[in-house]
Amino acid sequence: MGALCSKRSEGEVSLAELADTLALFDELRIVRVPARPLTGAAADLVARRRLTIYAAVHVVLAIPLHMPLVTADAPLARPVSGVPVEIVRLDEIRS
């Protein structure tokens, strides 16, 4: 969501596209997950991939959920070697 808002402020995403995306969030079943159990694996990923801890936690969280990680963050969108997570770029599914 943060990357999408950044793209809006940079003029890469229209206000209508942002509004449509926010409306989709209303349809999601969002579940809170404690971050503490993920921090060790995330810190390892930060060291190996030079990601932010914020981004690494999202990658690590996708593993036990067996879910793809959808992102507009270009550095995060590169495949993560040794991590069984499908990473999908947001622009690939909007096209």
Backbone bond lengths (Angstrom), bond angles and torsions (degrees), N, CA, C in turn:
res aa  C-N    CA-C-N  psi(-1)  N-CA   C-N-CA  omega(-1)  CA-C   N-CA-C  phi
1 M - - - 1.438 - - 1.524 109.98 -
2 G 1.339 115.72 -39.69 1.460 119.43 -179.83 1.515 112.22 -60.45
3 A 1.336 115.98 -42.52 1.467 119.80 179.85 1.525 110.92 -65.69
4 L 1.321 116.72 -37.80 1.454 120.71 179.08 1.529 110.79 -64.23
5 C 1.314 116.85 -42.76 1.468 120.64 177.68 1.526 110.93 -65.45
6 S 1.314 116.35 -37.18 1.475 119.61 176.34 1.517 110.46 -62.98
7 K 1.319 115.89 -43.40 1.464 119.30 178.89 1.527 111.10 -63.39
8 R 1.337 116.94 -33.40 1.458 120.18 175.85 1.522 110.48 -65.09
9 S 1.321 116.50 -45.16 1.467 119.68 -178.15 1.531 111.44 -67.97
10 E 1.340 116.84 -23.72 1.467 121.08 177.67 1.523 111.63 -89.09
11 G 1.323 117.17 -1.37 1.452 121.64 178.25 1.521 114.42 82.56
12 E 1.336 118.40 9.41 1.464 121.61 -178.92 1.526 112.32 -84.31
13 V 1.319 117.27 -18.53 1.458 123.04 179.72 1.521 106.77 -126.54
14 S 1.331 115.50 132.06 1.466 118.86 -179.22 1.527 110.36 -74.47
15 L 1.314 115.23 162.48 1.462 120.53 176.74 1.529 110.13 -61.60
16 A 1.324 116.94 -37.03 1.467 120.87 178.94 1.529 110.75 -64.98
17 E 1.348 117.29 -41.71 1.470 120.55 178.77 1.525 110.59 -64.39
18 L 1.319 116.29 -40.55 1.460 120.10 178.19 1.523 110.22 -64.24
19 A 1.320 117.08 -44.01 1.467 121.08 179.53 1.529 110.65 -62.50
20 D 1.335 116.92 -42.22 1.473 120.77 178.20 1.528 110.84 -61.29
21 T 1.316 116.51 -42.01 1.463 121.08 -179.73 1.523 110.62 -66.34
22 L 1.322 116.76 -43.28 1.468 119.91 177.98 1.528 111.17 -62.49
23 A 1.325 117.06 -36.04 1.463 120.49 177.63 1.528 110.62 -64.34
24 L 1.328 117.13 -35.16 1.464 120.60 177.50 1.522 111.35 -64.65
25 F 1.325 116.84 -32.88 1.464 120.44 179.51 1.529 111.28 -62.32
26 D 1.325 116.97 -30.35 1.467 120.44 177.73 1.525 111.53 -63.20
27 E 1.326 116.70 -25.42 1.465 121.34 -178.59 1.532 113.21 -87.23
28 L 1.307 117.35 -10.42 1.464 120.80 -176.92 1.518 111.76 -79.00
29 R 1.308 115.47 147.94 1.462 120.79 171.53 1.531 106.06 -96.42
30 I 1.307 116.17 93.80 1.462 121.18 -175.48 1.513 109.85 -86.84
31 V 1.330 115.39 131.50 1.455 122.55 -179.52 1.529 107.65 -121.27
32 R 1.311 116.22 131.64 1.473 120.01 176.70 1.519 109.27 -81.18
33 V 1.321 115.22 138.11 1.458 121.43 -179.55 1.530 107.46 -127.30
34 P 1.336 117.93 130.98 1.472 119.53 177.45 1.527 110.66 -60.79
35 A 1.308 116.70 132.14 1.468 121.30 -178.07 1.525 112.86 -81.15
36 R 1.313 117.97 -27.12 1.473 121.12 -174.15 1.525 113.36 -52.77
37 P 1.338 120.59 -45.38 1.460 119.59 179.78 1.534 113.81 -64.62
38 L 1.320 117.51 -15.51 1.464 121.73 -177.25 1.524 113.22 -94.48
39 T 1.331 117.48 -11.82 1.462 119.60 -168.66 1.527 114.20 -67.73
40 G 1.320 118.51 -33.45 1.464 120.09 179.34 1.516 111.90 -63.36
41 A 1.331 115.72 -50.57 1.468 120.25 178.76 1.528 110.43 -65.68
42 A 1.324 116.91 -36.46 1.465 120.23 179.24 1.525 110.76 -66.50
43 A 1.324 117.21 -41.78 1.473 120.29 178.73 1.524 110.78 -62.29
44 D 1.328 116.76 -38.42 1.465 120.49 176.42 1.519 110.39 -62.67
45 L 1.307 116.78 -41.36 1.461 121.42 178.96 1.528 111.41 -66.40
46 V 1.320 116.79 -36.71 1.470 120.85 176.54 1.529 109.72 -59.43
47 A 1.330 116.15 -44.27 1.466 120.51 -178.85 1.528 111.85 -66.95
48 R 1.330 116.61 -39.23 1.466 120.08 -176.82 1.519 113.52 -79.66
49 R 1.329 117.93 -35.49 1.464 121.73 -173.61 1.516 114.54 -111.37
50 R 1.331 116.02 -6.39 1.464 120.88 -177.77 1.522 111.64 57.74
51 L 1.329 115.55 40.18 1.464 121.56 173.87 1.517 108.84 -89.42
52 T 1.309 116.95 164.37 1.460 119.94 170.14 1.523 107.65 -72.16
53 I 1.314 117.64 156.68 1.457 120.30 177.75 1.521 109.54 -62.51
54 Y 1.307 117.31 -34.27 1.473 122.77 178.03 1.531 110.00 -58.70
55 A 1.316 116.91 -49.54 1.465 121.14 -179.71 1.521 111.19 -67.01
56 A 1.331 116.83 -41.24 1.464 120.93 -178.04 1.524 111.54 -63.80
57 V 1.321 117.85 -37.93 1.467 120.41 178.22 1.533 109.86 -62.54
58 H 1.317 117.51 -38.12 1.463 120.10 177.81 1.529 111.23 -64.29
59 V 1.321 117.32 -41.42 1.463 120.65 177.92 1.520 110.14 -62.73
60 V 1.328 116.33 -48.61 1.465 121.08 -177.78 1.532 111.16 -64.91
61 L 1.311 117.71 -35.19 1.464 121.40 179.15 1.523 111.62 -66.21
62 A 1.314 117.75 -33.36 1.461 120.96 -178.64 1.533 112.20 -64.86
63 I 1.330 117.90 -24.84 1.467 121.15 -176.63 1.528 111.85 -63.04
64 P 1.347 120.23 -59.83 1.462 118.35 -177.49 1.532 113.52 -69.92
65 L 1.321 116.55 -20.47 1.463 119.78 178.38 1.530 112.05 -81.26
66 H 1.349 116.15 -12.11 1.470 121.43 -177.68 1.517 110.89 53.42
67 M 1.334 114.13 44.78 1.455 121.08 -177.84 1.522 109.37 -123.62
68 P 1.327 117.04 148.45 1.465 118.20 172.76 1.525 109.60 -72.33
69 L 1.303 116.04 154.29 1.456 121.63 175.15 1.521 107.03 -99.90
70 V 1.312 117.18 117.23 1.459 122.12 178.83 1.515 107.26 -99.33
71 T 1.335 116.27 126.72 1.452 119.73 -175.08 1.522 111.74 -145.61
72 A 1.318 114.87 152.65 1.460 122.26 171.46 1.523 109.95 -104.31
73 D 1.319 116.85 2.54 1.460 123.91 -177.67 1.526 109.21 -85.23
74 A 1.336 117.37 108.38 1.470 121.64 -175.22 1.533 113.70 -57.13
75 P 1.347 120.48 -47.49 1.468 118.75 178.99 1.527 112.43 -61.62
76 L 1.301 117.21 -35.56 1.461 120.95 -179.80 1.526 111.17 -73.39
77 A 1.318 117.63 -26.00 1.460 121.46 -175.14 1.530 113.17 -72.74
78 R 1.320 117.82 -13.11 1.472 119.23 176.84 1.528 109.16 -69.47
79 P 1.332 117.66 143.69 1.466 119.43 178.77 1.528 111.56 -56.76
80 V 1.306 115.97 144.21 1.462 122.56 -179.56 1.527 107.41 -103.15
81 S 1.326 117.60 108.96 1.456 120.30 -177.20 1.522 110.45 -65.37
82 G 1.327 115.47 137.17 1.454 121.17 178.20 1.515 114.67 78.46
83 V 1.325 117.57 3.66 1.465 121.01 179.84 1.531 107.99 -119.24
84 P 1.335 116.70 119.21 1.470 119.89 -175.46 1.530 113.55 -79.70
85 V 1.326 115.57 65.44 1.465 120.60 -178.50 1.523 108.45 -130.41
86 E 1.317 115.50 130.22 1.456 119.43 172.96 1.525 107.21 -81.30
87 I 1.322 116.43 127.70 1.457 120.67 178.90 1.526 107.77 -112.84
88 V 1.332 115.59 122.84 1.461 122.47 -176.12 1.517 108.53 -115.33
89 R 1.324 115.93 128.20 1.459 119.45 176.67 1.518 109.40 -78.13
90 L 1.320 116.01 135.55 1.461 121.91 -178.92 1.519 111.76 -56.01
91 D 1.314 117.69 -39.72 1.469 119.76 -178.95 1.515 112.66 -67.35
92 E 1.329 118.60 -19.92 1.464 121.44 177.52 1.527 111.57 -74.42
93 I 1.322 117.24 -29.73 1.465 118.71 -178.33 1.527 112.11 -94.47
94 R 1.325 116.85 -14.25 1.463 119.87 177.81 1.515 111.80 -88.37
95 S 1.313 117.77 -15.93 1.484 121.20 -175.74 1.505 111.88 -73.99
